[in-house]
Each structure stands twice: as structure tokens, then as C-alpha cells.
Amino acid sequence: MAKLTIEMADPVSQTLLIPLWARAVEQREPEPLVPDSLMQDVQAAQGRSGRVATG
């Protein structure tokens, strides 16, 4: 799998990417602590089967 490089001009955008990533990872769990239907819809639209690249 190819790595995705994201260039952001300001540090706030970089900081906000971390919680977004964590929300996606949490949704992989069979019973997520905080169910996020929007994140599930995003993953389904991307054709992912609950797997999120972690590095």
C-alpha cells in the first residue's frame, strides 16, 4: 500500500488530523466506546471494510 503524504500549512490543521484518525481507528472495534455513524458512513463510501491505514 502506498503511503499518503498530507501537507498542511498550519499546525492547527495537523493537530486536528489526530482526533480524526483516532475516530476512524476506534470504529474498527467490534463495540466502539463512542459509536460514530458519520465515520462509519465515510469508511463505507471509501469502500473500506473497517480497516484504516495506521502508518
JORA-V700250 format. One record per residue. N is the residue number from 1. RES is the residue in three letters. PHI is phi in radians with two decimals (999 if undefined). Layout:
n=N res=RES phi=PHI
n=N res=RES phi=PHI
This chain:
n=1 res=MET phi=999
n=2 res=ALA phi=-1.35
n=3 res=LYS phi=-1.37
n=4 res=LEU phi=-1.75
n=5 res=THR phi=-1.82
n=6 res=ILE phi=-2.04
n=7 res=GLU phi=-1.84
n=8 res=MET phi=-2.22
n=9 res=ALA phi=-1.31
n=10 res=ASP phi=-2.06
n=11 res=PRO phi=-1.15
n=12 res=VAL phi=-1.13
n=13 res=SER phi=-1.08
n=14 res=GLN phi=-1.12
n=15 res=THR phi=-1.14
n=16 res=LEU phi=-1.26
n=17 res=LEU phi=-1.21
n=18 res=ILE phi=-1.10
n=19 res=PRO phi=-1.12
n=20 res=LEU phi=-1.10
n=21 res=TRP phi=-1.08
n=22 res=ALA phi=-1.11
n=23 res=ARG phi=-1.10
n=24 res=ALA phi=-1.14
n=25 res=VAL phi=-1.13
n=26 res=GLU phi=-1.06
n=27 res=GLN phi=-1.23
n=28 res=ARG phi=-1.29
n=29 res=GLU phi=-1.17
n=30 res=PRO phi=-1.04
n=31 res=GLU phi=-2.28
n=32 res=PRO phi=-1.08
n=33 res=LEU phi=-1.07
n=34 res=VAL phi=-2.18
n=35 res=PRO phi=-1.05
n=36 res=ASP phi=-2.24
n=37 res=SER phi=-1.13
n=38 res=LEU phi=-1.12
n=39 res=MET phi=-1.14
n=40 res=GLN phi=-1.11
n=41 res=ASP phi=-1.13
n=42 res=VAL phi=-1.11
n=43 res=GLN phi=-1.12
n=44 res=ALA phi=-1.14
n=45 res=ALA phi=-1.14
n=46 res=GLN phi=-1.45
n=47 res=GLY phi=1.36
n=48 res=ARG phi=-1.60
n=49 res=SER phi=-1.70
n=50 res=GLY phi=1.46
n=51 res=ARG phi=-1.69
n=52 res=VAL phi=-2.16
n=53 res=ALA phi=-1.11
n=54 res=THR phi=-1.95
n=55 res=GLY phi=2.95
